[in-house]
């Protein structure tokens, strides 16, 4: 099975961005945002019933298996937390340094999700907007990557946008993808699901933010086009 981890070898460091990729080769540097103080001291206000949250997700076109949430560090499971920044409700804040993504609910309150990040993702900070959303998206690697790695080429199949992995249970992008745009262009930076939920809290993907499928589905349903996204420095 193709997995996001299988695309995190050294060959991925040159992955080109665009709608097909999830790399950082030509990401435009945007204005830097100050990191919050007390990054690791966010206070939990409430936790959902994880036995209900992380079950097999119903009503999907492809299976979303239940996960063993007890095997994941509690700080990377979905929860409601105190939020100390000034972003308005409906905003997203990604903190790669703590492997967390925040969806601002109201002043002082956010839903926090655990994420996996790539080393390339640490090189970009700034403000963008979500200008595209996709349900079970195809993953189409750039041609340069396909040419470099015959083993990957052998695992690809035709898609409407070229050789890749069709949206579904095997797609490295998981159940949902949010695409970030800035300065009038696609930044090549995505927030997406994963076939490997136990990799949240680690550096595993190439420049993008990956989430547990149950969590990206939860976030996706609440995010509108135009949603501002702030990516903090490490």
HELIX and SHEET records of a PDB file:
HELIX    1   1 UNK A    4  UNK A    7  5                                   4    
HELIX    2   2 UNK A   10  UNK A   14  5                                   5    
HELIX    3   3 UNK A   39  UNK A   41  5                                   3    
HELIX    4   4 UNK A   50  UNK A   53  1                                   4    
HELIX    5   5 UNK A   69  UNK A   71  5                                   3    
HELIX    6   6 UNK A   74  UNK A   76  5                                   3    
HELIX    7   7 UNK A  119  UNK A  123  5                                   5    
HELIX    8   8 UNK A  143  UNK A  148  1                                   6    
HELIX    9   9 UNK A  150  UNK A  153  1                                   4    
HELIX   10  10 UNK A  197  UNK A  199  5                                   3    
HELIX   11  11 UNK A  213  UNK A  220  1                                   8    
SHEET    1   A11 UNK A  44  UNK A  47  0                                        
SHEET    2   A11 UNK A  79  UNK A  82 -1                                        
SHEET    3   A11 UNK A 109  UNK A 114 -1                                        
SHEET    4   A11 UNK A 100  UNK A 106 -1                                        
SHEET    5   A11 UNK A  92  UNK A  95 -1                                        
SHEET    6   A11 UNK A 228  UNK A 232  1                                        
SHEET    7   A11 UNK A 126  UNK A 135 -1                                        
SHEET    8   A11 UNK A 176  UNK A 182 -1                                        
SHEET    9   A11 UNK A 185  UNK A 192 -1                                        
SHEET   10   A11 UNK A 209  UNK A 210  1                                        
SHEET   11   A11 UNK A 116  UNK A 117 -1                                        
END                                                                             
